[in-house]
Amino acid sequence: MSFSSFGEFLAMGHHGLYVWSAYGVCLGVLLLNLGLPILARLRYLQDEARRMRREESK
């Protein structure tokens, strides 16, 4: 499939909205799959540090 202009490439034969929104959703899911475990790990480490400080102060 070849396009004669960048505008035609973006339009994707009048399917551009579907194509680009599908890419956007996939990118969003990938970012969530990367970001949520990192945030969960940071939250866990903060909770453990808080617990350790609490136990040391007793």
Rosetta blueprint (number, residue, H / E / L):
1 M L
2 S L
3 F L
4 S L
5 S L
6 F H
7 G H
8 E H
9 F H
10 L H
11 A H
12 M L
13 G L
14 H L
15 H L
16 G H
17 L H
18 Y H
19 V H
20 W H
21 S H
22 A H
23 Y H
24 G H
25 V H
26 C H
27 L H
28 G H
29 V H
30 L H
31 L H
32 L H
33 N H
34 L H
35 G H
36 L H
37 P H
38 I H
39 L H
40 A H
41 R H
42 L H
43 R H
44 Y H
45 L H
46 Q H
47 D H
48 E H
49 A H
50 R H
51 R H
52 M H
53 R H
54 R H
55 E H
56 E H
57 S L
58 K L
